[in-house]
Amino acid sequence: MGNYRFTAFEKSGETLFDEVWTFESDEVAKVEGQKRIEEKGIAAKTHRLVNSSGKLLLFHV
């Protein structure tokens, strides 16, 4: 299990979400993270998901 940092922003720079999510692996984080993003209704907003080492797993501008 590892911690992953999820952040989402408005175009103005306002932070919408800054959360720590826990997943079993990077592969699981990509799939489950995308599902969570879609559930929050912010798939079209600027967002990113990084692992604890800083590796970028998901990114959308």
Order of alpha helices (4+ residues) and beta strands (2+ residues): beta-beta-alpha-beta-beta
